[in-house]
Amino acid sequence: MPNVSASTHIMIGVSDMDAALTLFRDRMEFRVEGDHEVSPSLKAAWKLPADTQARMVDLSCKGYPVGRLRLVACTPTPTQKVRIHSGPAPHDGAADIGCKAIDFYVADPIRPIYDMIREAGYETRSEPVLHELGDLVSEEFIFWGPDGVPLLLMVGHVHPEDHLRPGSPDGPFSEVATVSVVGESLEKTRAFYEETLGLECVVESETPKAFVDKVNELTGTPKGTEIRWLVYAGKGEASGKILVIHFLGASTRRLKGRMRPGHLGFCLLTHETDDLDALHARIAERGYEVVTEPCEVELAGETKRVMLAIGPNEEMFEFFEQAPA
């Protein structure tokens, strides 16, 4: 089986790059690792119109190579959001199937971080919520970042050492620890993440009844909604994990076609593999949609091979082949 890494980059489509950098670079103190125009070959792989201009800014937590952010601003400015939580258009449901939020660890105590986010003008879903999930104890809140992208900030009061990079958060905010996806089926999720990609399931749990209402408040789901959690990680990697949330009986609507480059919000997950052709064969033979067949693209002055595919929960993945050692 080809090896697939944790999420190296999480792409956010933004309408105003300067405003997004004010949050991620200036307030959250991420480091700019690259700022350049997207090449014609990469735009083609992303299925962007040829006349679209796209600026891409890569951000890291102090150079850490996994769990980086990739901000992309397109001209003309897109109007489609990946997940709609505000404005006059009908809002998407919290339990709708598709990508959901981007999660970061923050330094304890969480209240000054919460106050800073509120003072910066961002809307929060709730006050910080303290809850238990199996042996984990977390304190978390969600706010709507640039173009309404859901961002979750958490203190891991009791989290296993392999859930956090040693020393994390390295500053007020960590790299992307986890992204969340609302899943339709536990069986389909396992078949894709474990059997097809070969990622490790490091957590499988459900919210205890005593905490269900609190977690419903945190996630925006109706009181009493039962919740199960599967967390997938790259081998030996604490960051860039994928949390698939199953709201039992509540997830029926799919956000089909929303997660893709050129849309606003959390729009692409990037992973590396040591054998792109073998991974392509596994994904195709198991019936998952391949959006872009393996091809060469230019990325930041380098030539790389890439493939794009859709997972079982409307997730869009970008797989790059690692350069030979």
N, C-alpha and C positions, 0 to 999 in steps of 0.2 A: 504494500500500500504506500502511495506517495506520502511524504510528510507535509503537513499543513501547519503553518505557524498560528500563533495568536494574532489578533487584529493589530497590524502595525500602524495603520492610519484609519481614522474615522472622518469621513468627509461631511462637511456642512456647507450647503449652498446658501450664500448670503446675498442680500440685495445691496448692502452698504458695507464695503470692506473696511473702511475706516472705523465705523461704529462697532463692527465685530472685533476689530483689533483693540479697540478701547477696552472691551471686556476681557478678551482672552490674553492679550499681550500685556496691557497696562494694569488691569485689576487682578487678574488671575496669575500674572507674572510668568506666562509661558514664553519661551525663547523662539524667535523667528529663525528657522533653519533654511528657508528658501522662499523666494518671492519672484515669480516669473510667469510669463505667458504660457498657457497650455499649448502644446505643439499640435499642428494639424493632424498628425497620426493618432495622438491620444484623444483628440476631439472626435475623430472618426470612430475609435474604439468605444467611446462613451455615447455614440449616436447623437452628438450635437450637430446642428446644422453647420455647414462649412463656413458660413459667413459670421458665425458667433465668435465674439472675442471672449476669452476667459482668462482671468488672472487667478493664480493659485498661490496660496501662502501656507507653508508647512510650519507647524509649531510643535515644540517639544517641552517636556518638563526637564530642564537642565540637561538636554542631550540624550535622554533615555530613548532607546530605539523602538520601543513598543508603546502602543497606546498614544500615538501622536494625533494631533488634529490637522486636518487639511481643509482650509477655507477656500471656496471657489466662488468668485463673483463673475457672472456672465453679462455681456452686453449684446443684444438688448436684455434688460432685466427681466428675469422670469416672473411669472405670476402664480404658478402652481406651487402650493406648499405640500410637503410630504405628509404632515399632520396638521390639521386646522383646529386651533383652540381659541381663536379670537376673531373679531371682525364681523361683518354682516353676513358672510356666507354661513350655511349650516355647519355646525361644529362636528368633528369626528368624535366618536365615543371612545372612552378610555380603554374599553375592552376590544376595540376593533383590531383585527389581525394585521400585523405589520410591525415595522420598527417603532420604538417608543421613545426611549430616553438615553442620554449619555451620562455616565456616572463618574464622579471624582471623589476621592477621599479628601477630607479637609482636616485641619488641625483642630484639636479639642481646646477650648469649648466652641461649639458651633454657633452660639448666639451672635458673636461679633461678625461672623461671616454672613449670617442671615441679615443682620442690620445693614451691613455694607451693600448687599445685593438689593435690599429694599431702597436704601438711600440713592442707589444708582438708577432707580426708576424701573426696576424689573418687577413683574408681578409674580407672587408666589402662590402655590396652590393651598398651602396650609402652613401653620407654625411647624417647627421641627418636631418630628414624631419619633419617640423612642419605642422600639419594638424588638421582639425576639423571634428568631427563625431557627428552630433546632437549637444548636449550641451557639448561634451567633446572636450578638446584641449590637444593634445599630441605632444611630440617631440621624434622621434624614429629613430633607425637605426638597421639593421640586420647585424650580422657577422657569419662566419662559424666557429664553435667551434671544439672540438675534433672529428675527423673522419667526418667532414663536417656537423655536426648537426647545423641547423639554430637556432641562439639565438637572440632574439629581446630585446633591452634595451630601456627603455622609461622613460621620465619625464612626469608625469601627471600634466600639468600646470593647467588645470581645469577638475578635476575628482570628482564625488560625494564621500562623505565620506565613503559610503558603498562599494566603489570599491577598497579602500586601507585599510589595517589593520591600526588602530590608531598608529601613529608614524612611519609608513613605508615610505621610506626605513629605516630600523633600522641599519644604517651604510651606506656604499656606494652602496650596492645592497640589494634588498628585497629578500624574498623567491620567489618561482615561483608564480607570480600573476595570470598568464593565460597561457594556451597552446592553440595553434591554429590548427584547422583541416579544410581542404578544403572539403566542402560538395557538394554533387550532387544535392539534392532536399530539399527545405525548408520544404515541407510536411513530407518527411521521417525523417528529422532531428527533427522536433517537435514531431513526433510520438515516437521516441526513447528516447530523452532526457527528454521530459515533461511527456508523457503518460506512458512510461515504467519505466524510472528511477525516475521520480518525482522530477527532479531538477528544479530550478526556472529560468525562462528566465528574466534576469535583464536588458538586452539591446536588442532591436530590431531596427535596423536603416540601412541606406544606406549612402554611401559616397556622399556628395553633389557634383554636377557637377564641381564646382569651384576647388575642391580638387582631382578630379578623377585622373588626370595625375600624381600628386605628389604621391598619394597612389599606383598607378600602378608602379611608379619608386621604391617605398619602397618594394612592394611585388614581383616585377619582372614580372608583367603581361603587356600585350600590352596596349599602350595608348588607352584610350577610353573604356576600359573594365569596365562595371558597377559592383559595389561591394555591397553586402548586408551582414549584420553582425547579428548573434545571439549569445548572451553570456549567458552561464548557470553556476549557482552557487549552492553550498549547502546552505541550509537554514541558514541565519544569518552569512555566512562566506564570507569574502572579498577576500580570496586567493584561489588558487587551482581551478580557474574557467576554463571553456572550451569555447573558441571562435570558432564558426563554421562560416567560410567565404564562401560565395557563389559568385563566379565570373560568372555572368549571361551569359550563352551561351558559356563560355570558358572552362568549366570543362567537359571533355568527357572521359579522360583516367583515369583508376583506378590503384592505386599502390597496387594491390592485393597480399596479403601474405607477404607484406614487414614489417609491424609493428608486431614484435614478438620477445620474448627473444631469444638471440643468434645472432641477427642482430646488425649492428653498427648504432648508432644514437638513435633518440627518438623512443623507441620500446615498451613501455607499460605504461598504466595509472592505478594507484592503487586507489581504493576507499574502504570505509568501509560500511557495511550494518548491520542493526539490525536483519535481518531475511534472511539468505542466501537461504534457501529452497523456501521461497515465491518469492524471486527475481528470482531464477532459473526458477520457474514455469512461471512467467510473461515473462521472456526473451524467453523461449522455446516455449510457446504457441503462441507468436507473430511472430515466424518464424526466430528469430535471431540465428546465429550459436553459439552453446556452444562448446568451444574448450576443456575445462576440466570440467567435472562434479564436483559438490561439493565433496571435499575430505579433509582429514587432511594432513597438512604438518608441518615440523619443520622450524621455522624461528627465527634465533638468540636465539636458546635454548628454544623457546616456541612452543607449539602445537597450530596450528590455522586451521580453515576451510577456504577453498578458492575455487573460481570458476573463469574460464577465458571464455570470450565471445567476439564476434565481433559485432561492431556497424554497422550502415548503410553506413558509409563512410570509411570503411576499418580500423577503430580504433579497437585496441585490449585493452580490459579492464580486470583487475584483481580485483575481489571483495573478500575482507576478511570479515568474520563475526566478529563483535565486541565481545570481551570477556564479559561474564555476569558481571553486576555491583556487 
